Amino acid sequence: MIGLISATSAGASARDRLATAWPGRTRVYDGPVREAVERAFAECEQLVCFLATGATVRLLAPLLADKATDPGVVCVDEAGRYAVSLLGGHGGGANSLATEVGSVLAATPVITTATDATGIPGLDTLGLPAEGAVAAVTRAILDGTPVTLRADAVWPLPPLPPNVTADAPNGLAAASHAHGADGPATGTRKEPAATTASPTADAASGVAPSGASPVEAASPAEAAPPDAATVLVTDRTVTPGPTEVVLRPPSLVVGVGASRGAGVDEVYGLVRDALRDAGLSALSVAELATVDAKADEPGVVGAAARFGVPLRTYPADVLAAIVVPNPSDAPLAAVGTPSVAEAAALAAGRGGELLVPKRKSGPRGRPAMATCAVVRRAPRGRLAVVGLGPGARDLLTPRATAELRRASVLIGLDQYVDQIRDLLRSGTRVLESGLGREEERARTAVAEARAGHAVALIGSGDAGVYAMASPALAEAADDIEVVGVPGVTAALAAAAILGAPLGHDHVSISLSDLHTPWEVIERRVRAAAEADIVVTFYNPRSRGRDWQLPKALALLAEHRTATTPVGVVRNASRPGGTSHLTTLARLDPATVDMMTVVTVGNTATREIAGRMVTPRGYRWQSEGAR
């Protein structure tokens, strides 16, 4: 909940605008300002104070306890010009809140956190719990001091600057956060996709040798010089030194079985002790898992809540099919599977290593009521398929920008990479190639994600519309995380320029027969013509393919009049873009090329005041016309 506090009528007006924009997210605190701030500070995760910064600082000072638990605070000035991230920029989310507030109130976000100001990802913003000398190591990264990165496996981290180097014997492959010493001026590293060899997960990982337990395996901290700034990515119990940060990856899943009525203290204590005895950090627990029949067991649900992780459940027949080292007749009779803890851990662990076999709780004076098992699952790389929109920077979505800056590896057509190169963080490895290499780019993106990296595969418009999402997802399996980021398509950008040609049912058809036989394309055009649907043609004409557009227009002319409006837009939203309206009979195909989108109206489409309009068919419009 976000607490809103104001002291003046102007502040109250801005406060109310925010409350209206975010229903359910905010709570207004009225009354004396000091009391309002105190109540909001105690009850809310974040605060927006419509007060002077000096006054806000004095009100907050006696309330501060710990940066890990204090709420994030944003201060907005009386005129609503600035939204200042005042407290808890990272941990409290005040930096992102200031940006959100600025968007609603048309205020300028003021963010002074050093990492944000320099474009370097903060160690406490990577989505992984951080322990140790976060401030000191972050300062070393910012100052350009050598920092060593060590990890048990490749995790999809964002790009880190060149002074952060992976420790080869026991750390991430250098490619996981590619260093841009030989790259372009932006600090990115430019490589042709065809010549780039993707590092394998085996080469990149620093996991223990086969057969070694997490306790027997050498800790990544052992090789670190005592005075070197170091970032460790591990689920092992490691005590960070004065210049070390430990990042806890979500690598552990805990299977839990419990008898009816098992207490939360017994279940939680069992899991906590099992992790401790195995030398594993509870901060790396990603989820608890159990059988469906225990989905509402209070002790199991409560234990998951204490760890702050979700509870995943599986049907008994799914768990029964998993081979485990310690099956038992008791759970088979009770819930229909010979194993709950081990089987659930292995199921959620996606084929990972069983680190802690089934272990029972040990209450005094009565039988055990809980069991657990722990599996370390392999990291999943992350593939974001990002639509860049039609080309104009202001039509690139904020979500797309965030994914571009999160990626340590970016893959795309060279001309699309050039559009967004300035948005990439220093250290991003760029793999670009030319037209005709789509299959190679898709395969490379999936391979890089399988190697554990954070990958962005880019395409123009929406990546799922005649672009890279389809070939990439055809290659991908469930061993990587896939995120789709929608973009504004060329058809939509062209329609906005033309007027409202897509006001009723419409379809997009590519006229390129490089991947689809013309017979199939022709059948689709005929169907759209007979159904009286507005048609947008992609890839309408090229130097080596000039007959398809006239043929498609002729097919439409069999069902539409010669005066049917046609919109022609070239380079929609880009510099030098052009557009004009014509008709089905007057359109000259020679004026069309691959950078053009052609939209043909239906029988109801009209040109009104120089705009192409397809009526929606609202009843009130028909009544008004009469």
C-alpha positions in Angstrom: 0.0 0.0 0.0 1.2 3.5 -0.8 0.5 6.2 1.8 -0.4 9.7 0.6 0.2 12.7 2.8 -0.3 16.4 2.0 -0.4 19.6 4.0 -1.9 22.2 1.6 -4.8 22.4 -0.9 -2.4 22.3 -3.8 -0.8 19.2 -2.4 -4.2 17.6 -1.7 -5.2 18.2 -5.3 -2.1 16.4 -6.6 -2.6 13.7 -4.0 -6.2 13.1 -5.1 -5.1 12.8 -8.7 -2.7 10.1 -7.7 -5.3 8.3 -5.6 -7.7 8.4 -8.6 -5.1 7.0 -11.0 -4.2 4.2 -8.6 -7.4 2.8 -7.1 -6.6 0.1 -4.6 -2.9 0.9 -4.4 -3.1 4.1 -2.2 -4.4 5.2 1.1 -4.9 8.9 2.0 -3.7 9.9 5.5 -5.4 13.0 6.8 -5.0 14.9 10.0 -1.9 16.6 11.5 1.0 16.0 9.2 3.4 14.6 11.7 0.8 12.0 12.9 -0.1 11.2 9.3 3.5 10.5 8.4 4.0 8.3 11.5 0.9 6.2 10.8 1.7 5.8 7.1 5.4 5.0 7.8 4.2 2.2 10.1 1.5 0.8 7.9 2.6 1.2 4.3 5.3 -0.2 2.0 5.8 3.2 0.3 4.9 6.9 0.9 4.3 9.9 -1.3 4.6 13.1 0.7 3.4 16.3 -1.0 5.7 18.3 1.3 8.9 20.2 1.1 11.9 17.9 1.2 13.3 19.6 4.3 10.1 19.1 6.2 9.8 15.5 5.1 13.4 14.7 6.2 12.7 16.1 9.7 9.5 14.2 10.0 11.1 10.9 8.8 14.4 11.2 10.8 13.1 9.8 14.1 11.3 7.0 12.3 14.2 5.5 10.4 15.2 2.0 11.5 16.9 -0.1 8.7 17.2 0.5 5.0 16.1 -3.1 4.5 12.7 -2.6 6.2 12.0 1.2 6.0 9.4 2.1 3.3 10.4 3.9 0.2 9.5 7.6 0.2 8.9 10.0 -2.6 8.6 13.7 -2.1 6.6 15.9 -4.5 7.0 19.7 -4.4 4.1 22.1 -4.0 3.9 22.9 -7.7 4.0 19.3 -8.7 7.1 19.8 -10.8 9.4 17.2 -9.3 9.0 13.7 -7.8 12.1 13.2 -5.6 13.2 9.7 -4.6 14.0 10.6 -1.0 14.4 7.3 0.9 14.8 3.6 -0.1 15.5 4.2 -3.7 16.3 0.5 -4.4 15.2 -1.5 -1.4 12.0 0.5 -0.9 11.3 0.9 -4.5 11.3 4.7 -4.3 13.2 5.2 -7.6 10.6 3.3 -9.6 7.8 4.9 -7.6 9.2 8.4 -8.4 9.1 7.5 -12.1 5.5 6.3 -11.8 4.4 9.4 -9.9 6.1 11.6 -12.5 4.2 9.9 -15.2 0.8 10.5 -13.6 1.5 14.1 -12.5 3.6 15.1 -15.4 6.4 15.7 -12.9 10.2 15.2 -13.5 11.5 12.2 -11.5 14.6 13.1 -9.5 16.7 10.0 -8.8 20.2 10.5 -7.3 21.2 6.9 -6.6 24.6 6.5 -8.1 24.0 3.3 -10.0 20.8 4.7 -11.6 22.6 8.0 -12.5 25.4 6.1 -14.3 23.2 3.4 -15.9 24.9 0.6 -14.0 22.6 -2.0 -12.4 22.7 -1.9 -8.6 23.6 -5.2 -6.9 20.4 -4.8 -4.8 18.3 -4.4 -7.9 19.1 -7.7 -9.7 16.2 -9.6 -8.2 18.4 -11.8 -6.1 18.7 -11.4 -2.3 22.0 -9.7 -1.5 24.1 -10.2 1.6 27.3 -8.5 2.7 29.1 -5.3 1.7 26.6 -4.1 -0.9 27.6 -0.5 -0.6 31.3 -1.1 -0.7 31.3 -3.4 -3.7 28.9 -1.2 -5.5 31.3 1.7 -4.9 34.1 -0.3 -6.3 32.0 -1.1 -9.5 31.2 2.6 -9.9 34.8 3.7 -9.3 36.1 1.3 -12.0 38.0 -0.7 -9.4 38.6 -4.4 -10.4 35.7 -6.6 -9.1 35.7 -10.3 -9.4 32.5 -12.2 -10.2 32.2 -15.8 -9.1 29.2 -18.1 -9.5 28.3 -21.8 -9.1 26.5 -21.6 -12.5 25.5 -19.2 -15.2 22.5 -17.1 -14.1 20.7 -14.5 -16.4 22.3 -11.4 -14.9 22.1 -8.1 -16.7 25.3 -6.8 -18.3 28.0 -5.5 -15.9 30.7 -3.0 -16.7 34.1 -4.0 -17.9 35.8 -3.7 -14.5 33.7 -6.7 -13.3 35.4 -9.8 -14.6 34.4 -13.4 -14.2 36.7 -15.8 -12.3 37.4 -18.4 -15.0 38.1 -21.5 -12.9 35.0 -21.1 -10.7 32.8 -18.5 -12.2 30.6 -17.3 -15.0 31.8 -17.4 -18.5 32.9 -14.0 -19.6 30.2 -13.9 -22.2 27.5 -13.9 -19.5 28.2 -10.2 -18.8 30.3 -9.5 -21.9 33.0 -6.9 -21.6 33.0 -4.1 -24.3 36.7 -3.1 -24.4 36.8 -3.7 -28.2 33.2 -2.7 -28.9 31.6 0.4 -30.2 31.5 3.7 -28.4 28.5 2.8 -26.4 30.4 0.1 -24.5 28.6 -2.7 -26.2 30.4 -5.5 -27.8 29.5 -6.1 -31.5 29.9 -9.5 -33.0 28.4 -11.1 -36.1 26.1 -13.9 -35.1 27.6 -16.3 -37.6 31.0 -16.2 -36.0 30.0 -16.3 -32.3 30.3 -19.5 -30.4 27.8 -19.7 -27.6 29.5 -20.9 -24.3 28.1 -24.1 -23.1 26.5 -24.5 -19.7 29.2 -27.0 -18.7 32.0 -24.7 -19.6 30.4 -21.8 -17.8 29.4 -23.4 -14.6 31.5 -23.7 -11.4 29.5 -26.5 -9.9 31.0 -29.2 -7.7 32.6 -32.2 -9.4 30.3 -35.2 -10.0 29.6 -36.9 -6.7 30.6 -34.0 -4.5 28.1 -32.7 -2.0 27.6 -29.0 -1.5 29.6 -29.2 1.8 32.5 -31.1 0.2 32.7 -28.8 -2.8 35.1 -25.9 -2.5 33.4 -22.7 -1.6 33.7 -19.9 -4.2 35.0 -17.6 -1.4 38.1 -19.7 -0.8 40.1 -18.4 -3.8 39.2 -14.7 -3.3 42.1 -12.4 -2.3 41.2 -11.0 1.1 41.2 -7.3 -0.1 39.5 -7.8 -3.5 36.0 -6.7 -4.1 34.0 -9.8 -5.0 30.5 -10.7 -6.1 29.6 -14.3 -5.3 26.5 -16.0 -6.8 25.8 -19.1 -4.8 23.2 -21.0 -2.8 25.9 -22.3 -0.4 26.3 -21.0 3.1 29.1 -18.5 2.7 29.9 -15.7 5.2 30.8 -12.6 3.1 34.0 -10.8 3.9 34.3 -7.0 4.3 34.6 -6.5 0.5 32.2 -9.3 -0.6 28.6 -9.5 -1.7 26.8 -12.8 -1.9 23.8 -12.9 -4.3 21.4 -15.8 -3.6 20.0 -17.4 -6.8 16.6 -19.1 -6.7 18.2 -22.5 -7.2 16.7 -24.7 -4.4 13.3 -26.3 -4.3 12.1 -28.1 -1.2 9.7 -31.0 -1.3 7.5 -31.3 1.8 5.3 -34.0 3.1 3.1 -33.7 6.2 0.6 -35.6 8.2 -2.8 -34.0 8.8 -2.4 -31.5 11.5 1.3 -31.0 11.3 2.2 -27.7 12.8 3.9 -24.9 10.9 6.7 -24.8 13.5 7.5 -28.4 12.8 7.4 -28.1 9.0 9.4 -24.9 9.0 11.9 -26.0 11.5 12.5 -29.3 9.6 13.2 -27.4 6.3 15.4 -24.8 8.0 17.5 -27.4 9.8 17.9 -29.5 6.6 19.2 -26.5 4.7 21.5 -25.5 7.5 23.0 -29.0 7.8 23.6 -29.3 4.1 25.4 -25.9 4.0 22.6 -24.3 1.9 21.1 -20.8 2.2 17.4 -20.4 2.9 17.5 -17.3 0.8 18.0 -19.5 -2.3 14.8 -21.4 -1.7 12.6 -20.7 -4.8 9.5 -22.7 -3.8 8.1 -25.4 -1.6 6.4 -28.4 -3.4 4.0 -31.1 -2.2 1.1 -33.3 -3.3 -2.3 -31.8 -4.3 -3.9 -33.4 -1.2 -1.7 -31.1 1.0 -2.4 -27.9 -0.8 -4.4 -26.5 2.1 -2.5 -28.2 4.9 -1.9 -25.3 7.4 1.6 -26.4 8.4 2.8 -26.6 4.8 1.1 -23.4 3.7 2.4 -21.6 6.7 6.0 -22.8 6.2 6.0 -21.6 2.6 4.7 -18.2 3.9 7.5 -18.0 6.4 10.1 -18.6 3.7 8.3 -16.1 1.6 8.0 -18.4 -1.4 5.1 -20.0 -3.3 3.8 -23.5 -2.7 3.5 -25.7 -5.8 1.4 -28.8 -5.8 1.3 -31.9 -8.0 -1.3 -34.7 -8.6 -0.5 -37.9 -6.8 -0.2 -39.9 -10.0 2.4 -37.5 -11.3 4.5 -37.9 -8.2 4.0 -41.7 -8.2 5.6 -41.9 -11.6 8.9 -40.3 -10.4 11.6 -42.7 -9.3 12.9 -41.8 -5.8 15.6 -43.4 -3.6 13.3 -43.6 -0.5 9.8 -44.7 -1.4 7.4 -45.5 1.4 4.1 -47.4 1.9 2.7 -44.7 4.3 2.2 -41.9 1.8 1.1 -44.4 -0.8 -1.8 -45.4 1.5 -2.5 -41.9 2.6 -2.4 -39.8 -0.6 -1.7 -42.3 -3.4 2.0 -41.9 -4.1 5.0 -43.7 -2.5 6.9 -40.4 -2.2 5.8 -36.9 -1.5 8.9 -35.0 -0.3 11.5 -36.4 -2.7 9.1 -36.8 -5.7 7.7 -33.2 -5.3 11.2 -31.8 -5.0 12.4 -33.7 -8.1 9.3 -32.6 -10.0 9.7 -28.9 -9.2 13.5 -29.2 -9.6 13.2 -29.9 -13.3 15.6 -32.8 -13.3 18.0 -31.2 -10.8 20.3 -32.8 -8.3 18.8 -34.3 -5.1 21.0 -32.6 -2.5 19.1 -33.7 0.6 17.3 -37.0 0.5 14.1 -37.5 2.5 14.5 -36.3 6.0 12.0 -36.6 8.9 11.2 -34.1 11.6 12.3 -35.0 15.1 9.8 -33.9 17.6 10.4 -35.1 21.2 8.0 -37.6 22.6 5.8 -38.3 19.4 6.2 -39.6 15.9 7.4 -37.3 13.1 4.7 -35.5 11.2 6.7 -33.9 8.4 9.3 -34.9 5.8 11.4 -32.8 3.4 13.9 -33.2 0.6 15.9 -30.6 -1.3 16.8 -30.4 -5.0 19.1 -27.9 -6.7 17.7 -27.1 -10.1 19.8 -25.9 -13.0 19.5 -22.2 -13.8 17.1 -21.2 -16.6 18.3 -18.7 -19.1 15.9 -15.9 -20.1 14.8 -15.1 -23.6 12.9 -11.9 -24.1 11.4 -11.5 -27.6 11.1 -7.8 -28.0 9.0 -5.8 -30.5 10.6 -2.4 -31.2 7.6 -0.9 -32.8 7.5 0.7 -36.3 10.7 2.8 -35.8 9.9 6.0 -33.9 11.5 6.1 -30.5 8.4 7.4 -28.8 6.5 4.3 -30.0 9.0 2.0 -28.3 7.3 0.8 -25.2 8.8 1.3 -21.7 8.7 -2.5 -21.2 10.7 -3.0 -24.3 13.3 -0.5 -23.1 13.5 -2.2 -19.8 14.1 -5.6 -21.5 16.8 -4.1 -23.7 18.7 -2.8 -20.7 18.2 -6.0 -18.8 19.7 -8.2 -21.5 23.4 -9.2 -21.4 23.1 -10.6 -24.9 21.2 -8.8 -27.7 20.5 -10.5 -31.0 18.9 -8.8 -34.0 18.9 -7.6 -37.6 21.7 -5.1 -38.0 19.4 -2.2 -39.0 17.2 -2.8 -36.0 20.1 -3.0 -33.7 21.2 0.4 -34.9 17.9 1.9 -33.9 18.3 1.0 -30.2 22.1 0.7 -29.7 22.2 3.8 -27.6 19.7 2.2 -25.1 22.0 -0.7 -24.2 24.0 -0.9 -21.1 27.7 -0.9 -21.2 28.9 -4.5 -21.5 26.0 -5.8 -23.5 27.2 -8.4 -26.1 25.6 -7.6 -29.5 25.1 -10.3 -32.1 23.8 -8.8 -35.3 23.4 -10.1 -38.8 21.8 -9.2 -42.1 18.6 -10.1 -44.0 18.1 -13.8 -44.7 19.7 -14.9 -41.4 16.4 -15.1 -39.4 16.7 -18.8 -38.6 20.3 -18.4 -37.5 19.3 -15.5 -35.2 16.5 -17.6 -33.7 18.7 -20.6 -33.0 21.5 -18.4 -31.6 19.1 -16.6 -29.2 17.8 -19.9 -27.9 21.3 -21.3 -27.5 22.5 -18.3 -25.6 19.5 -18.5 -23.3 20.1 -22.2 -22.8 23.7 -21.3 -21.7 22.1 -19.3 -18.9 22.2 -15.8 -20.2 19.6 -13.0 -20.3 18.9 -12.6 -24.0 16.9 -10.1 -25.9 15.9 -11.1 -29.5 14.6 -8.0 -31.3 12.3 -7.5 -34.2 10.4 -4.5 -35.7 6.8 -3.9 -35.0 5.5 -6.7 -32.8 8.0 -9.5 -32.6 5.1 -12.0 -32.9 3.8 -10.6 -36.2 5.9 -11.7 -39.2 8.9 -11.5 -37.0 11.2 -13.4 -34.7 9.0 -14.8 -32.0 7.7 -17.7 -34.2 11.0 -19.1 -35.3 12.5 -18.6 -31.8 9.7 -20.3 -29.9 9.7 -23.1 -32.4 13.3 -23.8 -31.3 12.7 -23.2 -27.6 11.7 -25.8 -25.0 10.7 -25.4 -21.4 14.3 -25.4 -20.3 14.4 -21.6 -20.7 12.2 -18.8 -19.6 10.5 -16.9 -22.5 9.0 -13.5 -22.2 7.1 -11.8 -25.0 7.2 -8.0 -25.2 4.5 -6.6 -27.6 5.2 -3.7 -29.9 3.2 -1.4 -32.1 2.9 -3.1 -35.5 3.4 -1.4 -38.9 -0.3 -2.0 -39.6 -1.4 -0.1 -36.6 1.1 2.7 -37.1 0.0 3.0 -40.7 -3.7 3.0 -39.7 -3.1 5.8 -37.2 -1.7 7.9 -40.0 -4.5 7.1 -42.5 -7.3 7.7 -40.0 -9.4 4.8 -38.9 -9.3 2.1 -41.6 -9.3 -0.8 -39.1 -12.5 0.3 -37.4 -14.2 -3.0 -38.2 -13.0 -6.6 -38.8 -9.6 -6.7 -40.5 -6.8 -9.1 -41.5 -3.1 -8.8 -42.3 -1.7 -10.8 -45.1 1.9 -11.1 -46.2 2.4 -11.2 -50.0 5.9 -12.7 -49.7 6.0 -16.2 -51.1 9.5 -16.9 -49.8 8.0 -18.9 -46.9 4.4 -19.4 -48.0 3.4 -20.8 -51.4 1.4 -18.4 -53.5 -1.5 -20.8 -53.8 -2.0 -20.5 -50.0 -1.6 -16.7 -50.1 -4.1 -16.5 -53.0 -6.6 -18.6 -51.1 -6.4 -16.3 -48.1 -6.8 -13.1 -50.2 -9.9 -14.6 -51.8 -11.4 -15.5 -48.5 -10.8 -12.0 -47.2 -12.3 -10.5 -50.4 -15.4 -12.7 -50.1 -15.9 -11.9 -46.4 -15.6 -8.2 -47.0 -12.8 -7.7 -44.5 -10.4 -4.8 -44.5 -7.0 -6.1 -45.6 -3.5 -4.8 -44.8 -0.8 -6.2 -47.0 2.7 -6.7 -45.6 5.7 -7.2 -47.9 3.6 -6.1 -50.9 6.3 -5.7 -53.5 10.1 -6.0 -54.0 12.4 -5.7 -57.0 12.4 -9.4 -57.6 8.7 -10.0 -56.7 6.5 -7.5 -58.5 3.4 -9.4 -59.7 1.8 -10.5 -56.4 0.4 -7.1 -55.4 -1.4 -6.5 -58.7 -2.8 -10.1 -58.5 -4.0 -9.6 -55.0 -5.7 -6.3 -55.9 -7.4 -8.0 -58.8 -8.8 -10.6 -56.5 -10.2 -8.0 -54.1 -11.7 -6.1 -57.1 -13.9 -9.0 -57.8 -15.8 -8.2 -54.7 -15.3 -4.4 -54.2 -15.9 -1.4 -56.3 -13.2 0.5 -58.1 -13.6 3.5 -55.7 -12.8 1.4 -52.6 -10.4 3.5 -50.5 -6.8 2.3 -50.3 -4.2 3.7 -48.0 -0.5 3.5 -48.8 2.0 4.3 -46.1 5.8 4.0 -46.4 8.1 4.0 -43.4 5.3 4.6 -41.0 6.4 6.8 -38.1 10.0 7.0 -39.4 11.9 10.0 -40.7 11.0 10.6 -44.4 7.8 8.6 -44.1 5.0 9.2 -46.6 1.4 8.4 -46.9 -1.4 8.9 -49.4 -5.0 7.8 -50.1 -6.0 6.4 -53.4 -8.6 3.9 -54.7 -8.5 0.3 -55.7 -8.6 1.2 -59.4 -6.0 4.0 -59.2 -3.3 2.4 -57.0 -0.1 2.1 -58.9 1.8 -0.9 -57.7 5.1 0.6 -58.9 4.9 3.2 -56.1 5.0 0.4 -53.5 8.0 -1.4 -52.0 9.0 -3.6 -49.0 8.9 -0.5 -46.7 5.3 0.1 -47.5 2.1 -1.1 -45.9 -1.0 -1.2 -48.2 -4.5 -1.1 -46.5 -7.5 -1.9 -48.6 -10.9 -0.9 -47.2 -14.1 -3.0 -47.2 -17.4 -2.0 -49.0 -18.3 0.3 -46.1 -14.9 2.2 -45.9 -15.1 5.8 -46.9 -12.7 8.8 -47.4 -13.9 11.5 -45.0 -12.1 14.8 -44.8 -9.0 13.3 -46.3 -9.0 10.4 -43.9 -9.7 6.7 -44.4 -12.6 5.6 -42.2 -14.2 2.1 -41.8 -17.4 2.5 -39.8 -17.7 0.3 -36.7 -21.5 -0.1 -37.4 -22.7 1.4 -34.2 -26.5 1.6 -34.1 -26.5 5.2 -33.0 -24.4 6.1 -36.1 -27.0 4.5 -38.3 -29.9 6.3 -36.5 -28.0 9.6 -36.7 -27.5 9.2 -40.4 -31.3 8.8 -40.9 
